[in-house]
Amino acid sequence: MIGYFDAFSGMSGDMTIGALVDAGAPFPDLVRGLDSLHTGASFRLERVKRKGIAASKFHVDFQPQRQHRHLHHILAMIDKANLPAPAKQSATAAFQILGEAEAEVHGISLENVHFHEVGAVDSICDIVGACLAIHLLGIESVYCSPMNVGSGTVNTEHGVLPVPTPATARLLIGKPVYSSGPATELVTPTGAALAVSLSKAFGPMPPMEIAATGYGAGDKDFPIQANVLRFTRGRASKAIEATAVAVLEANIDDCSAQVLGYAMERLLAAGALDVTLQPLQMKKNRPGTLLRVIATPESQENLANLIFKETPTLGLRILRADRRVQAREIVEVQTEFGCVRMKVTGDTYAPEYEDCRLLAESSGIPLRQIIAEANAEYLRNR
């Protein structure tokens, strides 16, 4: 069972719990777990609409507390609560990365971090409740969309801060984000901590057979977009893999073939998914080359720096694209020349080139013969 957060209007702790309960997490079991934290808070669920979408609004009711909590106080509360071990581990991890972000932003040690908004009762319950709800739904892997962080400023106990707040921005380093819609905070530190700690990857919805969807409502009702977080759960599908990629392109007209070939080798070794070189006719009738690199969003900046280092280009384009990859399995076949891995997708199969190349070099047999023998051996044993 897998789940996907669609944060097109941001993500906060209460939105997360609302979406998870709306998608089927049993609210009475959730309340029992939260009661074991002994915060003195009570919990309720309200049905609301945001731009015509029915959603669940999660409320934490408690007497305001002015005390500040250190990380060890919160972790002790979680440890003593009557919660399943996986939920405790997830909540602990979320608060740990949140504390590290706050410590770095304020330039202090982790032990000296005072949790203000984050340490309030409602935020403790939001993080623990979200982790418990994931467990109650039986979700094994969580994925998240690129996050709409909002824009503008927000009032905090530290004064007026830019959106995303420093802690949120620190938490989302290396994650795909954008800003759209109203000039307000859309992703809170609590929401960012949950997204980062729970999610296996960020990008398009993974292939799944949908079992249920749920919508968690935010506090505000925006005039131009539904202020909800959507959670979709279902069984993982092996039909097709869907991923987000970055496409890096540069038109180069003053570079030797040797340098471009070396750059291609360096880019592939650095983690590029694919690198191609395509001849171009450029301005002033100069022959040139289009360098195109397909990369994961996480490796985008590293590969961009490598392009600048290894080629004379002064600029490049970075495009976002969705990638569809057919599910494949690796099957080993034993030929008379040695073992060859076969890449199999449905009725399509192909031997791994590197395996065939190494066997050809070591045996002196022509490469085409190794490839033919691997294909024949696979068909004999299929």
NORSULPE-V878624 format. One line per field, one symbol per residue. ss: DSSP state (A for helix, B for strand, O for the rest). burial: # if it has 9 or more other C-alpha atoms within 8 Angstrom, else .. A space follows every 10 residues. Layout:
# NORSULPE-V878624
ss=???
burial=???
This chain:
# NORSULPE-V878624
ss=OBBBBBOOOO BOAAAAAAAA AAOOOOAAAA AAAAAOOOOO OBBBBBBBBB OOBBBBBBBB BOOOOOOOBO AAAAAAAAAA OOOOAAAAAA AAAAAAAAAA AAAAAAOOOA AAOOBOOOOO AAAAAAAAAA AAAAAAOOOO BBBBOOBBOB OOBBBBOOBB BBOOOAAAAA AOOOOOBBOO OOOOBOBOAA AAAAAAAABB BBOOOOOBBB BBBBBBBOOO OOOOOOOBBB BBBBBBOOOB BBBBBBBBBB BBOOOOAAAA AAAAAAAAAO OOOBBBBBBB BOAAAOBBBB BBBBBBAAAA AAAAAAAAAA OOOOOOBBBB BBBBBBOOBB BBBBBOOBBB BBBBBOOBBB BOAAAAAAAA AAAOOOAAAA AAAAAAAAAA AO
burial=########## ########## ######...# #.#####... #.#.#..### #..####### .#.....### #..##.##.. #.#...##.# ########## #####....# ..####.### ########## ######..#. ########## ####...... ########## ##..####.. ...####### #########. .#######.# .#######.. ##...##### ######...# ########## ###.#...## ..##.###.. .##.##.... .#....#### #######.## ..##.###.. ###..#.... .#....#... ..###...## #####...#. ##..###.## ....#.#..# #.###.##.. ..
